[in-house]
Amino acid sequence: MFISIFSHAQLNRNSLYVELGGNSGIYSLNYDRLLDVNNRLKFAPRIGFSTIGRRWFSIPFEANILWSKQENAKNFAEFGLGTTFIQTKSRNFNFGGGIIDLDPETGDSKSKSRLLLVGRLGFRHQKPQGGFMFRIGLNILSNTQNDFKIKPFPSISLGHSF
């Protein structure tokens, strides 16, 4: 009789991190979870939150694909698509050098609420056993108004996986 016991290391799939730049423009606090597609490919849905007092808040949503050359890797190429909801309550809050347009007569945002479309290309370091994680990337933001202005935004994220 043969007895076989397999042991797999517990993978730490949850991450909490601060992103500077990126989807929310200034900063955001985020949570994502890695889901295995196969040994080299992961899916990472993300949600975040950002606020500046009572005059601004944003909620980024994103779906990322992580790809590595090796199985059970700690370094990944990261590709993503998402959207960011933004609510402004102040005058002259010109996010992204024109990505949210201002009314030339009043200086107010033409729309108090806005959805931005987001694309991501980046690098992610996250060890399977958890601990410190980081991401760097280039995000392409586009507003959803008539002109669809496009702006590149670099990003860096620092956090902890568990």
C-alpha positions as a printed Julia matrix, in Angstrom:
162×3 Matrix{Float64}:
   0.0    0.0     0.0
   1.3    3.45   -0.94
   0.39   6.6     0.9
   1.08   9.9    -0.74
   0.82  13.18    1.06
   1.12  16.42   -0.85
   1.8   19.68    0.91
   1.33  23.03   -0.73
   2.54  26.24    0.84
  -0.28  28.55    1.79
  -0.27  31.31   -0.78
  -0.9   34.8     0.52
  -3.29  36.14   -2.08
  -4.65  39.3    -0.43
  -2.88  42.65   -0.71
  -3.4   46.03    0.91
  -1.37  48.87   -0.55
  -1.04  52.6    -1.13
  -0.76  53.69   -4.75
   0.83  57.05   -5.53
  -0.24  58.49   -8.87
  -2.09  55.96  -10.97
  -5.83  55.49  -11.21
  -6.85  58.15   -8.7
  -4.22  60.67   -9.78
  -2.82  61.58   -6.38
  -3.04  58.53   -4.13
  -5.38  55.68   -3.24
  -5.69  52.96   -0.61
  -6.38  49.61   -2.29
  -7.25  45.96   -1.81
  -6.81  43.19   -4.37
  -6.87  39.41   -4.41
  -4.85  37.08   -6.65
  -6.8   34.29   -8.33
  -4.94  31.55  -10.19
  -5.66  31.13  -13.88
  -2.74  28.7   -14.17
   0.78  28.39  -12.69
   2.07  31.44  -14.58
  -1.05  33.55  -14.96
  -3.03  35.3   -12.21
  -6.16  37.44  -12.21
  -6.26  40.3    -9.67
  -9.48  42.29   -9.19
  -8.91  45.54   -7.31
 -10.92  48.19   -5.5
  -9.63  51.33   -3.83
 -10.55  54.64   -2.24
  -9.06  58.13   -2.17
 -10.2   61.36   -0.57
  -8.96  64.9    -0.02
 -11.13  66.26    2.73
 -14.69  66.91    1.64
 -13.81  68.32   -1.77
 -12.73  65.16   -3.62
 -13.06  61.42   -3.49
 -12.47  58.62   -5.94
 -13.07  54.88   -6.16
 -10.84  52.95   -8.58
 -11.96  49.54   -9.88
  -9.56  47.48  -11.96
  -9.1   43.99  -13.39
  -5.43  43.02  -13.74
  -3.72  40.07  -15.36
  -0.32  39.09  -13.92
   2.05  36.97  -16.0
   5.36  35.41  -14.99
   7.95  33.34  -16.85
   8.25  30.85  -14.0
   5.8   28.88  -11.9
   5.17  30.21   -8.38
   7.06  33.38   -9.2
   7.36  36.56   -7.18
   7.85  38.93  -10.16
   5.11  39.61  -12.7
   4.31  41.7   -15.72
   0.98  43.38  -14.97
  -1.69  44.41  -17.49
  -5.01  45.93  -16.51
  -8.2   47.7   -17.48
 -10.49  49.57  -15.16
 -12.51  52.62  -14.32
 -12.29  55.26  -11.61
 -15.32  57.1   -10.24
 -14.48  60.66   -9.18
 -16.66  63.12   -7.26
 -15.5   66.74   -6.91
 -17.01  69.41   -4.69
 -14.64  72.31   -5.15
 -13.7   74.96   -7.67
 -10.57  74.75   -9.77
  -9.72  71.15   -8.97
  -7.97  70.44  -12.25
  -7.12  66.75  -11.97
  -4.51  65.51  -14.39
  -3.79  68.75  -16.22
  -7.12  68.79  -18.0
  -8.37  65.22  -17.77
 -11.35  66.7   -15.9
 -12.32  69.88  -17.69
 -13.27  73.09  -15.92
 -16.0   75.45  -16.99
 -14.16  78.56  -18.31
 -16.82  80.92  -16.88
 -17.08  79.58  -13.32
 -13.9   77.55  -12.84
 -16.05  74.67  -11.58
 -15.81  71.15  -12.89
 -18.22  70.83  -15.79
 -19.42  67.66  -14.16
 -19.28  67.05  -10.42
 -19.06  63.29  -11.04
 -16.86  61.62  -13.59
 -15.79  58.18  -14.74
 -12.26  57.73  -16.01
 -11.23  54.79  -18.16
  -7.88  53.31  -17.13
  -5.32  51.07  -18.79
  -2.25  49.75  -16.94
   1.11  48.33  -17.95
   3.53  47.57  -15.15
   5.69  45.36  -12.96
   4.62  43.69   -9.71
   6.71  42.06   -6.99
   4.69  39.87   -4.61
   6.12  36.79   -2.9
   3.8   33.75   -2.64
   4.5   33.55    1.11
   3.36  37.15    1.66
   5.02  40.18    3.16
   6.16  43.37    1.44
   4.85  43.91   -2.09
   5.31  46.7    -4.61
   4.15  47.7    -8.08
   5.33  50.25  -10.6
   3.5   51.09  -13.76
   2.24  53.45  -16.37
  -1.47  54.15  -16.35
  -3.3   55.68  -19.27
  -6.33  57.68  -18.1
  -9.14  58.91  -20.34
 -12.22  60.85  -19.37
 -15.62  59.64  -20.55
 -16.83  63.02  -21.79
 -17.11  64.1   -25.43
 -13.4   64.67  -26.07
 -11.92  61.53  -24.43
  -8.67  63.27  -23.47
  -5.89  60.79  -22.74
  -3.18  61.35  -20.13
  -0.33  59.07  -19.0
   0.06  58.73  -15.23
   2.98  56.85  -13.67
   2.25  54.94  -10.47
   4.06  53.25   -7.62
   2.39  51.06   -5.03
   3.78  49.87   -1.7
   2.0   47.45    0.58
   1.65  44.12    2.3
   0.32  40.78    1.06
  -1.2   38.28    3.46
